């Protein structure tokens, strides 16, 4: 029987190739367009903890230091081909911190 191929992705912060399930996806949702093709609203940028949201994605380690490296070097903006406001970075950083305080099952972990 063949071994199942494990998908690898590159972290935008540290540049290491890791298994897809070890990384968090930052996604730019598709633009909403009207019938005549004009853009009604731009797609939002958010963390995709499930890896299933539609849109262009970039991957980052669960480590907050990798997120900061990618943010300072503007690697998310380059990967997603758009300008990202500071408020969005702050929101994503808060989500990442909240995600870091949970275990594999999604339950909260206390510092006891």
N, C-alpha and C positions, 0 to 999 in steps of 0.2 A: 504494500500500500504506500502511496506517495505521502510525503510529509506536507502538511499544509503550510503554504507560504504566509509568513507574518508580515503585514504591511509596515514599512518604515517611513518615517517622516523626519525632516530636519527642523530642529528647534531654531527659531529666528533669533533667540537670545544668545545661546552658547555655540550654536552651529553643529551640535552633535546629532548624529542619526540615532533615533530611538524608535521603539515600537509605538505605533499610532495610539494605542490605549494608554500609554504613559504620558502623553502630551495633552494639552488643552488647546482647542481650536478657537481662534479669534476669527469671526466671520463678518463679512460685509454683505448684508442682505441685498437681493436684486432691487433695482429701481422699479418703482411703480409707474407704468406708462398708460396714457389714454389710448383710445381707439386710433387717433391720428398719429400716434407715435411720439407725442411730446411727453416729457417727464413730468409726472404729477408730484412725486416726492422721491427723494434720494433714499437709498437703502440705509438702514441703521447699522452701526457696528456694535457687536456684543460678543461676550464669551459664549461658546457653544460647548457646554459640558457633556452633551450627548454625542456630538460629532455628526448629527443628522440634519442640522438646519441647512436650508438651501442658500447658495451664494458662494462667493470666493472666500477661501480660508487661508489662514496662516497658523502655524503651530508653535507653541511655546511650552517649555517645561512647567511643571507645577511649582517650581522654585520661584519665589518673588524676585530674586536677584536676576534671573534670566529675563523676566518681564521688564525689569528696570533697564537692563542692557539694551533690549530691543526697542524700548521706548526712547531712550536717549539717542540711539543711533538712527531713529526714525525708520526702523526696518518694517514695522507694521504698515506705515504709510506707503513704503515702496512696494511691499507685497500686495497690498490691497488697492493700489493705484488711486489713492484719495487722501485728502487732508483730514486728520483726526483731531477734533477739539480736545482741549485739556479736560473738560468735564467728562468726556467719554472715557479718557484714560483713568481718571479718578474712580469712575463707576466700575470699570473693569478691574481695577486694583482692589476695590472693596469686595467685589464678587470673588476674586481670587483668594483673598484673605479668608472670607467666609467658607469657601470651598476647602481651604487648607485646614479648617477646624472640624472637618468631618472625617469619618472613617470610610472604608470601602463600601459600606452599606448605606451611606448617606446620613448616618446618625451623628449627632453632635458629640464632640470629644472635649472633655473638660481638662483643665490643667492640674488635676489632683495628683 
